Amino acid sequence: MPELPEVETIKNGLSILKGQSITKLNILSTHCLRPNHNRFHSLRGQVVTNISRRGKLLIIHLSSGNFLIFHLKMTGKLILADFQDILDKHTHLEFFFKSNRLFFNDVRKFGFVCLFSKQELLEWNFWRTLGPEPFKISSIDFAQQISKSKANIKSLLLNQKIIAGIGNIYADESLFISKIHPLSKANKIPFNILQNLHKNLIFVLKKAISLGGSSFKDYVNSLGKRGNFQDHFFVYSRAGKSCYKCKNTLKKIKVAGRTTIVCLKCQKRYE
């Protein structure tokens, strides 16, 4: 699933659309449209005024005051194309602009697209319950919030109501750099270690964004190009291989139902 760095990379790539109007919309499949497909016909003639991100959501701001919101889920993609490019069989939406097109592709069909007014957006439960952005919460506030919970630390990082945008990749990587076992009880981790975790999380996210995200499976950016952060993984997807720090074999465990890679020597378990 595209996480914060991947969605941020896509957002940056789509900045070319700002100021352009949607001249036509080709709806090839209605299953992904929320709350209903009929309102999407009103998009024609609307101008893209801004493009932003909230957690794992990509938001296109429209001149009508409405918001076009994409949740890419597992395999969703937003691809800029010219007029000669051929539709993919997994393309569900095709937006036409003056000089290019924008495809919404999704092989597994878990992704969705919402068209909301500002009031509808503010009342949308998913939006209302999103936690703070990692970049907009201080290390102290992060540590204070996390330290209140008895849950394991990785499940908290994955919980979008606690902090928005973090998924399996960046949880594993930041916990490894912070030398914290993913099953550590949050309220048992020293406060300064939690502060350091936040700093390392920011470091990992910024590095991933600078490298265009992680293309471990399906992800590509808005130009169809792969990211490069997967070449810098310390632990993610490296089960059975040697830890770069201590040379011990990395182990695969389950945390919050998610495959998790850990170094039992480098990462301390707080209980």
C-alpha positions as a Markdown table, in Angstrom:
| # | Residue | x | y | z |
|---|---|---|---|---|
| 1 | Met | 0.0 | 0.0 | 0.0 |
| 2 | Pro | 1.3 | 3.5 | -0.9 |
| 3 | Glu | 2.3 | 5.2 | 2.4 |
| 4 | Leu | 3.0 | 8.8 | 3.2 |
| 5 | Pro | 6.2 | 9.1 | 1.1 |
| 6 | Glu | 4.6 | 7.5 | -1.9 |
| 7 | Val | 1.5 | 9.7 | -1.8 |
| 8 | Glu | 3.7 | 12.7 | -1.2 |
| 9 | Thr | 5.8 | 11.8 | -4.3 |
| 10 | Ile | 2.6 | 11.4 | -6.4 |
| 11 | Lys | 1.3 | 14.7 | -5.1 |
| 12 | Asn | 4.5 | 16.5 | -6.1 |
| 13 | Gly | 4.4 | 14.9 | -9.5 |
| 14 | Leu | 0.8 | 16.0 | -10.1 |
| 15 | Ser | 1.6 | 19.7 | -9.4 |
| 16 | Ile | 1.6 | 20.2 | -13.2 |
| 17 | Leu | -2.2 | 20.0 | -13.1 |
| 18 | Lys | -2.6 | 23.1 | -10.9 |
| 19 | Gly | -4.4 | 25.8 | -12.8 |
| 20 | Gln | -5.7 | 23.3 | -15.4 |
| 21 | Ser | -9.3 | 22.6 | -16.0 |
| 22 | Ile | -10.9 | 19.1 | -16.4 |
| 23 | Thr | -12.2 | 19.1 | -19.9 |
| 24 | Lys | -13.7 | 15.6 | -19.8 |
| 25 | Leu | -14.1 | 12.6 | -17.5 |
| 26 | Asn | -14.3 | 9.1 | -18.8 |
| 27 | Ile | -15.8 | 6.8 | -16.1 |
| 28 | Leu | -14.9 | 3.2 | -16.9 |
| 29 | Ser | -16.0 | 1.7 | -13.6 |
| 30 | Thr | -18.2 | 3.1 | -11.0 |
| 31 | His | -17.4 | 0.8 | -8.1 |
| 32 | Cys | -14.6 | 3.1 | -6.8 |
| 33 | Leu | -16.7 | 6.3 | -6.7 |
| 34 | Arg | -18.0 | 7.7 | -3.4 |
| 35 | Pro | -20.7 | 8.6 | -2.4 |
| 36 | Asn | -22.2 | 8.0 | -5.8 |
| 37 | His | -21.1 | 8.2 | -9.4 |
| 38 | Asn | -23.7 | 10.7 | -10.6 |
| 39 | Arg | -22.1 | 13.7 | -9.0 |
| 40 | Phe | -18.8 | 13.1 | -10.7 |
| 41 | His | -20.2 | 14.3 | -14.0 |
| 42 | Ser | -20.1 | 17.8 | -12.4 |
| 43 | Leu | -16.3 | 17.7 | -12.7 |
| 44 | Arg | -16.2 | 18.9 | -16.3 |
| 45 | Gly | -14.9 | 22.5 | -16.4 |
| 46 | Gln | -13.7 | 22.6 | -12.9 |
| 47 | Val | -10.1 | 24.0 | -12.3 |
| 48 | Val | -7.5 | 22.3 | -10.1 |
| 49 | Thr | -6.6 | 25.0 | -7.6 |
| 50 | Asn | -4.3 | 22.9 | -5.4 |
| 51 | Ile | -3.1 | 19.4 | -4.7 |
| 52 | Ser | -2.4 | 18.2 | -1.1 |
| 53 | Arg | -2.0 | 15.2 | 1.0 |
| 54 | Arg | -3.4 | 14.1 | 4.4 |
| 55 | Gly | -2.1 | 10.8 | 5.7 |
| 56 | Lys | -2.3 | 8.4 | 2.8 |
| 57 | Leu | -5.0 | 10.4 | 1.1 |
| 58 | Leu | -4.3 | 12.5 | -2.0 |
| 59 | Ile | -6.6 | 15.6 | -2.3 |
| 60 | Ile | -7.3 | 17.6 | -5.5 |
| 61 | His | -8.8 | 21.0 | -4.6 |
| 62 | Leu | -11.3 | 22.3 | -7.2 |
| 63 | Ser | -12.5 | 25.7 | -8.2 |
| 64 | Ser | -16.0 | 24.8 | -7.1 |
| 65 | Gly | -14.8 | 24.5 | -3.5 |
| 66 | Asn | -15.2 | 20.7 | -3.7 |
| 67 | Phe | -12.5 | 18.1 | -3.1 |
| 68 | Leu | -11.5 | 15.1 | -5.2 |
| 69 | Ile | -10.0 | 12.6 | -2.8 |
| 70 | Phe | -8.1 | 9.4 | -3.7 |
| 71 | His | -7.3 | 6.6 | -1.4 |
| 72 | Leu | -5.0 | 4.2 | -3.3 |
| 73 | Lys | -5.2 | 1.4 | -0.9 |
| 74 | Met | -3.1 | -1.7 | -2.0 |
| 75 | Thr | -2.6 | -1.2 | -5.7 |
| 76 | Gly | -4.1 | 2.1 | -6.8 |
| 77 | Lys | -2.1 | 4.3 | -9.1 |
| 78 | Leu | -2.4 | 7.8 | -10.5 |
| 79 | Ile | -0.6 | 8.1 | -13.8 |
| 80 | Leu | -0.1 | 11.2 | -16.0 |
| 81 | Ala | -0.3 | 10.3 | -19.7 |
| 82 | Asp | -0.4 | 12.0 | -23.0 |
| 83 | Phe | -3.1 | 11.6 | -25.6 |
| 84 | Gln | -1.3 | 8.7 | -27.4 |
| 85 | Asp | -1.1 | 6.5 | -24.3 |
| 86 | Ile | -3.4 | 3.5 | -24.3 |
| 87 | Leu | -5.7 | 2.7 | -21.4 |
| 88 | Asp | -4.7 | -0.1 | -19.1 |
| 89 | Lys | -7.3 | -2.8 | -18.6 |
| 90 | His | -7.3 | -1.9 | -14.9 |
| 91 | Thr | -8.0 | 1.8 | -15.6 |
| 92 | His | -11.2 | 2.9 | -13.8 |
| 93 | Leu | -11.1 | 6.7 | -14.4 |
| 94 | Glu | -9.7 | 8.9 | -17.1 |
| 95 | Phe | -9.4 | 12.6 | -16.5 |
| 96 | Phe | -8.8 | 14.9 | -19.6 |
| 97 | Phe | -6.9 | 18.1 | -19.3 |
| 98 | Lys | -5.7 | 20.5 | -22.0 |
| 99 | Ser | -2.3 | 18.9 | -22.5 |
| 100 | Asn | -2.5 | 15.5 | -20.8 |
| 101 | Arg | -4.7 | 12.9 | -19.2 |
| 102 | Leu | -4.7 | 11.4 | -15.7 |
| 103 | Phe | -5.5 | 7.7 | -15.2 |
| 104 | Phe | -6.7 | 6.1 | -12.0 |
| 105 | Asn | -5.7 | 2.5 | -12.2 |
| 106 | Asp | -6.3 | -0.2 | -9.6 |
| 107 | Val | -5.6 | -3.9 | -10.1 |
| 108 | Arg | -7.2 | -5.2 | -6.9 |
| 109 | Lys | -10.0 | -2.6 | -6.8 |
| 110 | Phe | -9.7 | -1.7 | -3.2 |
| 111 | Gly | -8.9 | 2.0 | -3.8 |
| 112 | Phe | -11.6 | 4.6 | -3.9 |
| 113 | Val | -12.3 | 8.1 | -5.0 |
| 114 | Cys | -14.5 | 10.6 | -3.2 |
| 115 | Leu | -16.0 | 13.9 | -4.4 |
| 116 | Phe | -17.0 | 15.9 | -1.3 |
| 117 | Ser | -18.0 | 19.4 | -0.5 |
| 118 | Lys | -16.0 | 21.0 | 2.3 |
| 119 | Gln | -18.8 | 20.2 | 4.8 |
| 120 | Glu | -19.0 | 16.6 | 3.7 |
| 121 | Leu | -15.3 | 16.3 | 4.0 |
| 122 | Leu | -15.3 | 17.7 | 7.6 |
| 123 | Glu | -18.1 | 15.3 | 8.5 |
| 124 | Trp | -16.5 | 12.2 | 6.9 |
| 125 | Asn | -15.6 | 9.9 | 9.8 |
| 126 | Phe | -12.4 | 8.7 | 8.2 |
| 127 | Trp | -11.2 | 12.3 | 7.9 |
| 128 | Arg | -12.3 | 13.4 | 11.3 |
| 129 | Thr | -10.5 | 10.6 | 13.1 |
| 130 | Leu | -7.2 | 10.9 | 11.3 |
| 131 | Gly | -4.3 | 11.4 | 13.8 |
| 132 | Pro | -1.7 | 14.2 | 13.4 |
| 133 | Glu | 0.8 | 14.3 | 10.6 |
| 134 | Pro | 4.3 | 13.0 | 11.6 |
| 135 | Phe | 5.8 | 16.3 | 10.4 |
| 136 | Lys | 3.3 | 18.5 | 12.4 |
| 137 | Ile | 3.6 | 16.9 | 15.8 |
| 138 | Ser | 6.6 | 17.6 | 18.1 |
| 139 | Ser | 8.7 | 14.8 | 19.4 |
| 140 | Ile | 7.5 | 15.7 | 22.9 |
| 141 | Asp | 3.8 | 15.5 | 22.0 |
| 142 | Phe | 4.4 | 12.3 | 20.1 |
| 143 | Ala | 6.1 | 10.7 | 23.1 |
| 144 | Gln | 3.4 | 11.9 | 25.5 |
| 145 | Gln | 0.6 | 10.5 | 23.3 |
| 146 | Ile | 2.3 | 7.1 | 22.7 |
| 147 | Ser | 3.4 | 6.6 | 26.3 |
| 148 | Lys | -0.2 | 6.6 | 27.5 |
| 149 | Ser | -1.0 | 3.3 | 25.7 |
| 150 | Lys | -0.3 | -0.3 | 26.9 |
| 151 | Ala | -0.5 | -1.5 | 23.2 |
| 152 | Asn | 2.6 | -2.6 | 21.3 |
| 153 | Ile | 4.5 | 0.2 | 19.7 |
| 154 | Lys | 4.2 | -1.0 | 16.1 |
| 155 | Ser | 0.4 | -1.4 | 16.3 |
| 156 | Leu | 0.3 | 2.3 | 17.4 |
| 157 | Leu | 2.4 | 3.5 | 14.5 |
| 158 | Leu | 0.1 | 1.7 | 12.1 |
| 159 | Asn | -3.0 | 3.1 | 13.7 |
| 160 | Gln | -4.1 | 6.0 | 11.5 |
| 161 | Lys | -6.1 | 7.5 | 14.4 |
| 162 | Ile | -2.8 | 7.8 | 16.4 |
| 163 | Ile | -0.5 | 9.1 | 13.6 |
| 164 | Ala | -1.5 | 9.5 | 10.0 |
| 165 | Gly | 0.4 | 8.1 | 7.0 |
| 166 | Ile | 2.6 | 5.4 | 8.5 |
| 167 | Gly | 2.4 | 1.8 | 7.2 |
| 168 | Asn | 4.3 | -1.4 | 7.4 |
| 169 | Ile | 7.5 | -0.3 | 5.7 |
| 170 | Tyr | 8.2 | 2.9 | 7.6 |
| 171 | Ala | 7.1 | 1.5 | 10.9 |
| 172 | Asp | 9.6 | -1.4 | 10.6 |
| 173 | Glu | 12.4 | 0.8 | 9.3 |
| 174 | Ser | 12.0 | 3.5 | 12.0 |
| 175 | Leu | 11.7 | 1.0 | 14.8 |
| 176 | Phe | 14.9 | -0.7 | 13.7 |
| 177 | Ile | 16.9 | 2.6 | 13.6 |
| 178 | Ser | 15.5 | 3.4 | 17.0 |
| 179 | Lys | 16.6 | -0.1 | 18.4 |
| 180 | Ile | 13.0 | -0.8 | 19.6 |
| 181 | His | 11.4 | -4.3 | 19.2 |
| 182 | Pro | 8.0 | -3.9 | 17.5 |
| 183 | Leu | 6.2 | -5.8 | 20.3 |
| 184 | Ser | 7.5 | -3.5 | 23.0 |
| 185 | Lys | 4.7 | -2.1 | 25.2 |
| 186 | Ala | 4.5 | 1.6 | 24.5 |
| 187 | Asn | 4.1 | 2.7 | 28.1 |
| 188 | Lys | 7.3 | 0.8 | 29.0 |
| 189 | Ile | 9.5 | 2.5 | 26.5 |
| 190 | Pro | 11.5 | 5.4 | 28.1 |
| 191 | Phe | 10.3 | 8.8 | 27.2 |
| 192 | Asn | 13.5 | 9.9 | 25.6 |
| 193 | Ile | 13.5 | 6.7 | 23.4 |
| 194 | Leu | 10.0 | 7.6 | 22.2 |
| 195 | Gln | 11.2 | 11.1 | 21.3 |
| 196 | Asn | 14.1 | 9.6 | 19.4 |
| 197 | Leu | 11.7 | 7.3 | 17.6 |
| 198 | His | 9.8 | 10.3 | 16.3 |
| 199 | Lys | 13.0 | 11.9 | 15.1 |
| 200 | Asn | 14.0 | 8.7 | 13.3 |
| 201 | Leu | 10.5 | 8.4 | 11.8 |
| 202 | Ile | 10.9 | 11.9 | 10.4 |
| 203 | Phe | 14.4 | 11.0 | 9.1 |
| 204 | Val | 13.1 | 7.8 | 7.4 |
| 205 | Leu | 10.1 | 9.6 | 5.8 |
| 206 | Lys | 12.2 | 12.5 | 4.5 |
| 207 | Lys | 14.7 | 10.1 | 3.0 |
| 208 | Ala | 12.0 | 8.0 | 1.4 |
| 209 | Ile | 10.4 | 11.1 | -0.1 |
| 210 | Ser | 13.8 | 12.3 | -1.5 |
| 211 | Leu | 14.2 | 8.9 | -3.2 |
| 212 | Gly | 10.7 | 8.8 | -4.7 |
| 213 | Gly | 9.2 | 6.3 | -2.2 |
| 214 | Ser | 9.5 | 2.5 | -2.1 |
| 215 | Ser | 8.7 | 0.3 | -5.1 |
| 216 | Phe | 8.6 | -3.0 | -3.3 |
| 217 | Lys | 5.7 | -4.3 | -5.4 |
| 218 | Asp | 3.2 | -2.2 | -7.4 |
| 219 | Tyr | 4.0 | 1.4 | -6.6 |
| 220 | Val | 5.1 | 3.8 | -9.3 |
| 221 | Asn | 4.9 | 7.6 | -9.2 |
| 222 | Ser | 2.7 | 9.8 | -11.4 |
| 223 | Leu | 5.1 | 9.3 | -14.4 |
| 224 | Gly | 5.0 | 5.6 | -14.0 |
| 225 | Lys | 8.5 | 5.4 | -12.6 |
| 226 | Arg | 9.6 | 3.3 | -9.6 |
| 227 | Gly | 10.9 | 4.8 | -6.3 |
| 228 | Asn | 14.4 | 3.9 | -4.9 |
| 229 | Phe | 14.0 | 3.7 | -1.1 |
| 230 | Gln | 13.7 | -0.1 | -1.3 |
| 231 | Asp | 17.4 | -0.1 | -2.0 |
| 232 | His | 18.0 | 1.4 | 1.4 |
| 233 | Phe | 15.8 | -1.0 | 3.6 |
| 234 | Phe | 17.5 | -2.1 | 6.8 |
| 235 | Val | 14.9 | -4.7 | 7.7 |
| 236 | Tyr | 11.7 | -4.6 | 5.6 |
| 237 | Ser | 11.4 | -7.6 | 3.2 |
| 238 | Arg | 14.8 | -8.9 | 4.5 |
| 239 | Ala | 13.7 | -11.8 | 6.7 |
| 240 | Gly | 16.3 | -14.5 | 6.8 |
| 241 | Lys | 19.1 | -12.2 | 5.7 |
| 242 | Ser | 21.9 | -10.8 | 7.9 |
| 243 | Cys | 21.4 | -7.6 | 9.9 |
| 244 | Tyr | 23.5 | -4.8 | 8.5 |
| 245 | Lys | 24.5 | -3.8 | 12.0 |
| 246 | Cys | 25.3 | -7.0 | 13.9 |
| 247 | Lys | 25.2 | -9.7 | 11.2 |
| 248 | Asn | 22.5 | -11.8 | 13.1 |
| 249 | Thr | 19.8 | -13.3 | 11.1 |
| 250 | Leu | 16.7 | -11.1 | 10.8 |
| 251 | Lys | 13.5 | -12.7 | 12.0 |
| 252 | Lys | 9.9 | -12.6 | 10.7 |
| 253 | Ile | 7.1 | -12.2 | 13.2 |
| 254 | Lys | 3.5 | -11.1 | 13.1 |
| 255 | Val | 2.5 | -7.8 | 14.8 |
| 256 | Ala | -1.1 | -6.5 | 14.5 |
| 257 | Gly | -1.7 | -9.0 | 11.8 |
| 258 | Arg | 1.2 | -7.6 | 9.7 |
| 259 | Thr | 4.4 | -9.3 | 8.7 |
| 260 | Thr | 7.2 | -7.7 | 10.7 |
| 261 | Ile | 10.9 | -8.0 | 10.4 |
| 262 | Val | 13.1 | -7.6 | 13.5 |
| 263 | Cys | 16.6 | -8.0 | 14.7 |
| 264 | Leu | 16.4 | -9.7 | 18.0 |
| 265 | Lys | 19.9 | -8.5 | 19.0 |
| 266 | Cys | 19.7 | -4.9 | 17.9 |
| 267 | Gln | 16.1 | -4.1 | 18.9 |
| 268 | Lys | 15.3 | -4.1 | 22.6 |
| 269 | Arg | 11.9 | -5.4 | 23.8 |
| 270 | Tyr | 10.4 | -3.2 | 26.5 |
| 271 | Glu | 7.8 | -5.1 | 28.7 |
